[in-house]
Amino acid sequence: MGAAIARRLEAAPVDLVVYNRSAGRTEGFRRRGVPVRASPASAAADADLAISMLADGPAVEAVLLGADGVLGPRCEAPPPILVEMSTIDVASSERVAAAAEERGVAYLRAPVSGNPTVVAAGNLTILVSGRADALERARPVLAAIGPTIFHVGEAEQARIMKLALNLMVGGTAQLLAEALVMGEANGLDSETMLEVIAASAIGSAFVKYKAGPLVADDFQSTFSARLMHKDLRLVVECANAAGVPVPVTAMVQQLVQACIGCGMGDLDFSVLVPHLRGDAGLLRAPATGAERAPAAGIPPRA
């Protein structure tokens, strides 16, 4: 996601500087003439705005709060605005907020709804919480990344909103898996089912963009099962802290864990579908009733 966001900014009227923890992933930017820095501090120093997009809370804290971090002691001139776009826990975000306040940096929590394909198409939705004046100053840059921007509060509300969305995405993926496998086991064709579901009252953008890959048994990751498991864990922890039961989410988290345990953690989280086929004793059940081999990349189930 970070690379996809940076590519959007390459085409925007900004002077882009990039840093990545895995240096090899910046080589394409270097070849295209984008300055690549060796540390977060050197990338952010004297910038008007810094953006981070990372896998989890520990990574965010390392890149932003470490010695060579954007808010660390070696960054002598931190940016006036920090936009943090990762999906992370509230506690990590609050620690970043405290460090930003100490250094006089306006902190915008800005997790996103979408994947790299959505970013490339210019359709990303950005959920923002933080100071309204800082958002207005950052808005031209954020609009270059994605056109739909919601300001949902002044503190950690964007973190909660993103977890609420992923709660629904994970639950929808499991319900879709159950519907498809039940239909397949009873002679329905998955392509026909997905067409009908997409056109029905419970059709959604999620169903529509997952339909093609599901029909093709294509589970290349747009968002991995491992990352979905992390997000659902954050949902459960957040709900527990507020005293809110989330039994369906907790169950889906365990089902995603089972996919990871079967060696499918780095594939798309929609592997909930072939995992359920395995539980149902079906490798695949097309209309002919004949089984065929699992899609490439899906480990066979005993």
N, C-alpha and C positions, 0 to 999 in steps of 0.2 A: 504493500500500500504506500509506503514512503516513497518508493521509486516512481510509482504512478502519479502521486501528488507532485513530486519534483518535475516530472515530465510536463505536467500541466503548467507549472510555473515557468518552465523554459519558454513556453509560447506566450507568456504574459509579459507586459512591460515592466519587469522587475530585474534587478541585478541579482541573479541567483548564485549562491555558494552552497555546496553540499558537503555533508559528512555522513559516513555510514560505519557502523562497527565492523562489518566485513568489508574490507577495503576493495576487494575484487568487484563488488557490486556497483562501485562508482566508476568503473573503467569506461563505460559507455558515455557517461557525462563528461569525463575528462577528454575523451576523443572528440566530443562535440564542442569543446571549448569552455565548458562550465568549470569554474574553479573548484577544486576538491581540497578540503582541509584535513589535517591529520588528527584533530581533536574537536570535540564539541565547542570548547572554549574558543579555539581559533576560528571556527566557523561562525560563531555568534558575535564575536567581539566587534563592536562598532556597527552592528547591523541595526536597521530600523525595526526589524521584526524577526523572531526566530520561531520555527515550526518544528515540532517533534512528532514522530509517528513510530511507535515501538511495540514489541510483542506483549509486554506485561509490566506490572508495577515495578519489580526489581530492575528491569532494563531502563525504565523511565527514570528511576531514582539514580541509577548509575550514570546515565548520560547527562542528567540535569543537575544533580547535586554532588557528584563526585569531584575530586580535586581538579580535573580537567573539564568539568561540566559547564553547561551554559550558565548556571548560577553559582558555580564553584569559585574558590578563591583565586584561581589562575585566570579567570575571565575578568580582566580589569575594567572593561567597558561593556557590561551586559546590555542586551537589547532592551529598549523601553517596553516592548510588548512580547510576551511569550505565549504562543498558541500550542497547546498540548492536545494532540488529536488521537491518542491511543485509547483503547478500551482497558481501563484499569480500575482498581478498587478505590473507594473513597479515601481510605486512610493514606495511601500513597499520594493521592492527589492533594490531600490536605497538607502533607509534609512539603510538597512542592510549593503550594500556596504560601506557606509560612516563610520559606526561603525567598520566594519572589517578593513578598512584602518587605522582608528585611533588606533586600537589595534595591528596593524602589522600582520593581518591575511589575507592570500590569499583567495579570495571569488570566488567560482565557482557557477554560476547559472546552474542548471542541471535538468530541468524538463524532464519528461519522456513521451513516447508514449507507452501505454499498460495498462493492468490491472493486478490484483494479479495473475490471471491464467497465463498470459504472463510472469510475473516475475518468477513464479514457474517453468515454462517450459524453462527458460533461454533464452527467445527471446526478452527481453526488448530493446527498443531503447532509448538512452539518448542523449538529446540535451544540449550542454555545451557552455557557454560563460564565458570568464574570461581569466586570464593570461595563455598563452600556456605552460609556464614552470610548473605552478601549476597543469595543467591538466596532464602533463606527469608524475608528481609525484603521482597524484591520480589515474592514469589510471589502475594500477593493481587491485585496489579495485573496481573501477567502472566496469571493465571488468568482475569481479566476480558477479556483479549484472545483467549486460546485455551486450551482445557482440557487439552491434552496437552503436558506439559513434561518434557523429558529433560535431566538434568544429565550431561554427557558428559566432564567434566574440569575442571581448575583453570586452564588457560591457553588456547591457541588451538584446542583440539579441536573446538569447535562450528563454527569456520570450515571445517575440513577435512570434517566430517560433512556440512555443507550442500553443499559442492562435490561430495562423493561422491554425494549424492542427485541433484543436477542433472546429473551425468555420466550417471546412469541414465535420467533423464527425457529428456535429449537423444537418447541412443541408442535408447530405446524409441520416441520420436517418429519417428525415421528408419526403424526396423524396421516400425513400423505403416504408414508411408507406402509402403514397398516391398511389404508384404503387400497393402494395399488396391489399389495401382495394378496389381500383377501380377494380382490377382483381377479387377479391372475390365476389363483388357485381354483377359481370357479369358471374359468374359460374366457374371461375378458382379456382383450388386448390392451396393454399399458398405454400405447399411443392414443387409442380411442378414449380410454379413461381420462388421460391428461387433457385431451381436447375438451371433453365434457366438463371436467372439473374447472378448467380455466374459464369456461363460458357460463358457469353456474353462479349461484349466489355466494358461494365460498371461494370463487376464483380470486386471484390476487396477482400483483406483479411478481411476487416470489414464485408462485406456481408457474407462471408463464415463462420466467427465465430459467427455471429448473427443468421445464418440460423436455426441451431438446436433448440436453445431456442425459436425462433419465431414460429416454427412449433409446438413445445410442449406447446405454451402459457406459457412459463417459464420466468417470469419477476423478478426473484431474482436478486438483484443488483450486477453487476460488476462495475458499475459507475452510481450513482443515478441520478434521474431527478433533484434533488436539487443541486447536484454538477455541473451538466451540465448547469443549469440555471445560477449558479455563474460564470462559465467560459464564457458563452455567454455574460453575463453582462460585464465582463472584456474586451471581444472582442469589444463590442459596445463602451465602454469608451475609449479604446485604439484608435479605428478608429476615434471617434469623436475628440480626441485630435490632431490627424494628419489631420483632415479635409477630411477624406475618408468616403463616404457613404457606409453603409453595410445594405441595406434594407432587404435582405433575412435573414441575421443573426438576425436582430431585430425582424422580424416576428417569426422566429423559437424560439427565446427566449420567446416570448409571448405565443406560443403554449406549450412550456415546463412549463411555469407558469400556464397555464390552467390545465395541468396534476397535478401539485402540488396542485392547488386549489381543485381538485377532490379527494384528499387524496392519490395520488400516488407518492408523492415526494421522498419517501425512496425506491421506486422500481427502477429498471433499467430504464435509459432514453429511452429505446425502448418502453416504455409504450405509446409513441406517436402513436403506431399502434392501441392498443385497444381504445385509446382516440378518434382516428379518426373513428374507427368503431362505437363508440357511436354517434359521430356527424352525421354519415351517416345512423343512425337508425338500425345498425347491431350489435348485440352482437357478432355474428360470423356467417359467411355465407359459410359453406362447400359446396362441389359439390352437395349434396343432396338438398340444399336450406333450410334445417331445421336449426333453430337456436339452439344453445346450451348455457349453462351457461358460464359466464366469467371464466377465469382461477382463481385458488385460489390466493387470495391476491389482486385482481383487484376489487375495489368497483363497484357495479352495477351503470350504468348510467340511469338517469331518461329519 
